[in-house]
Amino acid sequence: MEQPHLESPDESVQPLDRVKVVDLSRLVSGNMLTHVLADLGATVIKVEPPRKGDELRAWQREGMSTYWLAYSRNKHSVELNLRTPEGMDALRGLLGDADILVENFRPGTLERMGLDKPTLNALNPKLVVVRISGWGQTGCFANKGGFGSLIEAMSGFAAMNGFADLPPVLPPFAMADSVAGIYGAALALAAMHGQRGRAKPAVQEIDLSLFEPLFSILGPQAAEYQLTGKTTPRSGSRSPTHAPRNVYRTKDEKWVALSAGMEGTLARLFDGIGYPQGLSDPRFSTHEARLKNIDALDALIQGHITRLTLAEALDFFAQRDITAGPVCDISDLLTHPYIVERNLLVEQQAPDGRKVLVHAAPYRINGQRPAIARAAPTLGQDNARWLAAAPAAAQPQTTSAPR
């Protein structure tokens, strides 16, 4: 069923409208990468295995593929069996004039499919190939399975996330995959830009693991361990670098988040809670002292916030220009003035006719936010457009897609 166009895209915010991307990936990392490019106007062709399509379609709530709807809008879907000669012929046809190829098979799979670098170079020397894997194309873990949960555990994230007296905590969303996908979009565009400056282009391969991008954003862990011989302990919502920074319970059983690491902000906080001598108190006079005496500092702040409702606490902080805000969940955000005024949620129509809210593109270009020009496609929705020259390639077969 052809999906309705939701909005007319504004050409001024479609800087990639001449870019063609072929996406062979499954689940989150590759879909996040091509989601970024599609929102910017790239033509993204999702190549999906027959019958079941991308495994992301199976992540459902109330019978709806919510992740697919959110991260595959503005894309095209073709159904190909890459275990057949016809399917591979059709894929090579798609790649002949593509700018970017994205895959997240295990290392070596692309070569076994007959798409090694020399072959791709002969087919289309201007192609940028983004190869996403758990651990990278080389090294002792190259052939090890690499789902995001393993990466979030091994990268050091889980060890530093949570409370000291409780088990390490994995994130409740695909963090490693998402970070890698965003890195991958930037890398793909950088490599494509570099291609345009070459007199004789050659295929550019990007080796992108899930591990390395997440490892890179966790801060100076290695340097700090090297300097101190100590790992960063789990500290809940507290920060290892400054204090106070925590969440505090209000009188009406809500939560407010506070970060007051700058001296001026902290002085206004101390004055507001009736402890103007705070910065002259040896326990709280320096960053080091505040971190050492964080329990006493948090107790002082919590004692004041306990007497206030959330609304009163937010008013208290706003009047004193203190960086604090409510802890929100999605039920709070649907009608939150910030979300509404910035148009951060838009309606998209699912294949069954239901309309659901999805996030808008998280940026503006010259004051304009890219539109959702196409709802997430149904499986094989765009076969007729992209596979007209090889209709047999889309026929379902009994073999499975590449691993």
Protein Blocks (a to p, Z undefined) as FASTA:
>chain_A
ZZddfbdcdfklmmklmbccddfbghjllmmmmmmmmmnopacdddddehjlpfklmmcg
ehiafklmmmmghiacddddfkbfklmmmmmmmmmmcfbdcdfbdehklmmnopafklmm
mmommbccddddfkojedjklmgccbfklmmmmnommmmgccfkbccdddfbdfklmmmm
mmmmmmmmmmmmmmmmpfbdcdddddddfklmmmmmnojfllmmmmnopacddehjacfk
bccddddddfkopacddddfbfklmmmmmmmnopaklmmpmklmpmklmmmmmmmmmmmm
mmmmmmpcfklmmmmmmmnopacdddddfklmmmgmklmmnopaccdddfkopacddddd
fbdeehiacddfbccddehklmmmmmmmmmmlmpccfbdcdZZ
